[in-house]
Amino acid sequence: MWDAELQSQAIAAGVFLVAAILPAFVPSRREPHSPFLSNQRWGYGGVIIVFVATTISAFISPPAVVGGSGLRLWAIDYGLAGALMTVSVWAVVRAKHRHPWRALGLDPSSALCNALWALRIGLGVISVFTVTVVLLRVGTDVGTKASSVHGGAWRTHFLDFIAAFVVLSLLIPMAEELIFRSMAYGPLFRRFGPIGAALGTAFFWAAVHYSGPSIASTFKMASVFVLGLVFAEVYRRRESIIPTMTFHIVGNTTSVFIGDPHLQTLLPLGITAVVLWISSIVAFRLVASTPAVRGSDRPPGGIA
């Protein structure tokens, strides 16, 4: 018998799949003006296949023979899920495109410029947020409090933490962006236009963050939905998945450390964020000023 949590997850997964299948009954009526989107030849049937794989991945459990801390088991669990999600996207797109990663928006010719464009924005937001948190905690007793789950984990089980960190900060953001932006946006655009595609991809992304009937879960889903709308517009304008991947990676990386109440963790984090922010601004200006980027690498109608 399943416990209440598994039953809730199963019901949520069923609702997610039903909602994912419904757009398949809407005919494609719009053709994107953008060559980038119009050249994406996979249909909504491929999106359903990937969503089914995503749902299955949510119920993957780590092998029972693996010992160690809970972080290691968590890393195996989510690592396998992220790998299944990524492979399913690649397989569906590879059936239609010789160069699947490029079709999904991972163009190496514009990768550096797009990554730096996103870094200067993402690190700017994180720098302001982290510095604000540090200032609010200076003068309080939080510097001597016992570590939270995040802090205690990375201090006590360092190797396990590294494994979990790689999964949370790299693998999961990349897999989610490939599915909910690269994979789903084009087919939804053909059925509902840019607004419908943004709403649809944001809804599906928020739905997979459901963690039970609670205020915290509802707030998280609402936040992810709003962020999904922003990411969809960035993807459409930049014609690349690299900017939203960069935003996602920066955000997840920061979330790992920001929960640690120790100032000895927050101060280096704040300083590092500011230094990287300034460096990304300088690097972006240098890269964007090169003739190749000015002439061809900047996406049509892209955000400056």
JONORRA-V786643 format. One record per residue. PHI is phi in whole degrees, 0 to 359 (NA if undefined). OMEGA is omega in radians with two decimals (NA if undefined). Layout:
BEGIN
phi:PHI omega:OMEGA
phi:PHI omega:OMEGA
END
This chain:
BEGIN
phi:NA omega:3.09
phi:279 omega:3.05
phi:280 omega:-3.05
phi:297 omega:-3.12
phi:294 omega:3.13
phi:294 omega:3.09
phi:297 omega:3.11
phi:297 omega:3.12
phi:294 omega:3.14
phi:295 omega:3.11
phi:297 omega:3.13
phi:298 omega:3.12
phi:295 omega:3.11
phi:296 omega:3.11
phi:297 omega:3.13
phi:300 omega:-3.12
phi:294 omega:3.10
phi:298 omega:3.12
phi:297 omega:-3.14
phi:288 omega:-3.10
phi:280 omega:-3.05
phi:306 omega:3.14
phi:299 omega:3.12
phi:296 omega:-3.14
phi:275 omega:3.09
phi:265 omega:-3.11
phi:290 omega:3.07
phi:283 omega:-3.07
phi:241 omega:-3.05
phi:238 omega:3.05
phi:245 omega:-3.11
phi:299 omega:3.07
phi:285 omega:-3.12
phi:290 omega:3.06
phi:301 omega:-3.14
phi:300 omega:-3.13
phi:284 omega:-3.10
phi:293 omega:3.12
phi:278 omega:3.10
phi:281 omega:-2.93
phi:262 omega:3.12
phi:280 omega:-3.11
phi:259 omega:-3.10
phi:288 omega:3.06
phi:299 omega:3.08
phi:295 omega:3.10
phi:296 omega:3.13
phi:297 omega:3.11
phi:302 omega:-3.13
phi:293 omega:3.12
phi:294 omega:3.07
phi:296 omega:3.10
phi:297 omega:3.10
phi:297 omega:3.13
phi:295 omega:3.11
phi:298 omega:-3.11
phi:297 omega:-3.14
phi:292 omega:-3.11
phi:252 omega:3.08
phi:288 omega:3.10
phi:246 omega:3.13
phi:291 omega:3.13
phi:301 omega:-3.08
phi:291 omega:-3.07
phi:283 omega:-3.10
phi:281 omega:3.11
phi:260 omega:3.10
phi:94 omega:-3.05
phi:282 omega:3.09
phi:297 omega:3.12
phi:298 omega:-3.14
phi:295 omega:3.10
phi:296 omega:3.10
phi:298 omega:-3.14
phi:296 omega:3.11
phi:294 omega:-3.12
phi:303 omega:-3.09
phi:286 omega:3.08
phi:295 omega:3.08
phi:297 omega:3.12
phi:297 omega:3.14
phi:297 omega:3.12
phi:294 omega:3.11
phi:297 omega:3.12
phi:298 omega:-3.10
phi:294 omega:3.14
phi:297 omega:-3.14
phi:296 omega:3.09
phi:297 omega:-3.12
phi:301 omega:-3.08
phi:296 omega:-3.12
phi:294 omega:-3.09
phi:287 omega:-3.14
phi:296 omega:3.11
phi:293 omega:-3.10
phi:247 omega:-3.04
phi:229 omega:3.08
phi:290 omega:3.13
phi:242 omega:-3.02
phi:298 omega:-3.09
phi:295 omega:3.11
phi:295 omega:3.12
phi:296 omega:3.14
phi:281 omega:3.11
phi:109 omega:3.10
phi:253 omega:-3.12
phi:278 omega:-3.10
phi:295 omega:-3.10
phi:292 omega:3.14
phi:245 omega:-3.03
phi:298 omega:-3.08
phi:296 omega:-3.13
phi:298 omega:-3.14
phi:293 omega:3.12
phi:294 omega:3.13
phi:291 omega:3.08
phi:302 omega:-3.13
phi:286 omega:-3.12
phi:298 omega:-3.10
phi:294 omega:3.10
phi:276 omega:-3.09
phi:298 omega:-3.14
phi:291 omega:3.07
phi:296 omega:3.11
phi:296 omega:-3.12
phi:294 omega:3.13
phi:298 omega:3.13
phi:298 omega:-3.12
phi:296 omega:-3.09
phi:294 omega:3.12
phi:298 omega:3.11
phi:297 omega:3.12
phi:298 omega:3.13
phi:299 omega:-3.12
phi:296 omega:3.13
phi:291 omega:-3.08
phi:267 omega:3.10
phi:295 omega:3.11
phi:90 omega:3.09
phi:258 omega:-3.11
phi:268 omega:-3.08
phi:292 omega:-3.11
phi:292 omega:-3.12
phi:248 omega:3.14
phi:287 omega:3.07
phi:294 omega:-3.09
phi:298 omega:3.00
phi:284 omega:-3.14
phi:301 omega:-3.12
phi:299 omega:-3.07
phi:296 omega:-3.13
phi:298 omega:-3.12
phi:293 omega:-3.06
phi:283 omega:3.07
phi:276 omega:-3.00
phi:270 omega:-3.09
phi:237 omega:-2.95
phi:297 omega:-3.10
phi:295 omega:3.08
phi:295 omega:3.13
phi:297 omega:3.13
phi:301 omega:3.12
phi:299 omega:3.13
phi:294 omega:-3.13
phi:296 omega:3.13
phi:299 omega:-3.14
phi:293 omega:-3.07
phi:290 omega:-3.01
phi:267 omega:-3.11
phi:237 omega:-3.00
phi:295 omega:-3.11
phi:295 omega:3.08
phi:302 omega:3.14
phi:295 omega:-3.13
phi:296 omega:-3.12
phi:294 omega:3.13
phi:293 omega:3.10
phi:298 omega:-3.10
phi:280 omega:-2.93
phi:272 omega:2.98
phi:246 omega:-3.04
phi:302 omega:-3.00
phi:283 omega:-2.96
phi:271 omega:-2.98
phi:296 omega:-3.08
phi:300 omega:3.11
phi:300 omega:3.09
phi:290 omega:3.09
phi:300 omega:-3.10
phi:294 omega:-3.14
phi:267 omega:-2.97
phi:235 omega:-3.11
phi:82 omega:-3.06
phi:296 omega:-3.14
phi:292 omega:3.13
phi:296 omega:3.11
phi:294 omega:3.11
phi:295 omega:3.13
phi:295 omega:-3.11
phi:294 omega:-3.13
phi:294 omega:3.10
phi:293 omega:3.13
phi:296 omega:-3.12
phi:296 omega:3.12
phi:296 omega:3.12
phi:294 omega:-3.08
phi:297 omega:-3.11
phi:285 omega:3.08
phi:264 omega:3.07
phi:294 omega:-3.11
phi:231 omega:3.11
phi:120 omega:-3.13
phi:285 omega:-3.14
phi:212 omega:3.12
phi:295 omega:-3.14
phi:299 omega:3.13
phi:295 omega:3.13
phi:297 omega:3.13
phi:296 omega:3.14
phi:296 omega:-3.14
phi:296 omega:3.12
phi:296 omega:3.13
phi:295 omega:3.13
phi:295 omega:3.12
phi:298 omega:3.13
phi:298 omega:3.11
phi:297 omega:3.11
phi:297 omega:3.07
phi:297 omega:3.12
phi:295 omega:-3.12
phi:297 omega:3.14
phi:297 omega:3.13
phi:291 omega:3.09
phi:297 omega:3.13
phi:299 omega:-3.12
phi:295 omega:-3.06
phi:283 omega:-3.11
phi:278 omega:-3.12
phi:54 omega:-3.14
phi:201 omega:3.10
phi:270 omega:-3.07
phi:296 omega:3.11
phi:301 omega:-3.12
phi:288 omega:3.02
phi:299 omega:-3.13
phi:296 omega:3.08
phi:304 omega:-3.09
phi:296 omega:-3.14
phi:294 omega:3.12
phi:298 omega:-3.14
phi:295 omega:3.14
phi:293 omega:3.11
phi:298 omega:-3.14
phi:295 omega:-3.10
phi:296 omega:3.13
phi:294 omega:-3.02
phi:260 omega:-3.01
phi:292 omega:3.13
phi:282 omega:3.13
phi:282 omega:-3.09
phi:285 omega:-3.10
phi:287 omega:3.07
phi:295 omega:3.13
phi:290 omega:3.01
phi:264 omega:-3.06
phi:289 omega:-3.12
phi:297 omega:3.07
phi:300 omega:3.12
phi:298 omega:3.13
phi:297 omega:3.14
phi:296 omega:3.13
phi:298 omega:-3.14
phi:298 omega:-3.13
phi:294 omega:-3.14
phi:298 omega:3.13
phi:293 omega:3.11
phi:298 omega:3.13
phi:298 omega:-3.14
phi:296 omega:-3.13
phi:292 omega:3.09
phi:296 omega:3.14
phi:296 omega:-3.11
phi:296 omega:3.13
phi:296 omega:3.13
phi:297 omega:3.13
phi:293 omega:-3.12
phi:291 omega:-3.10
phi:292 omega:-3.12
phi:275 omega:-3.14
phi:288 omega:-3.09
phi:302 omega:-3.10
phi:297 omega:-3.14
phi:290 omega:-3.14
phi:295 omega:-3.03
phi:272 omega:-2.98
phi:222 omega:-2.98
phi:279 omega:-3.14
phi:287 omega:-3.08
phi:298 omega:3.07
phi:302 omega:3.13
phi:71 omega:-3.09
phi:293 omega:3.11
phi:284 omega:-3.12
phi:286 omega:NA
END
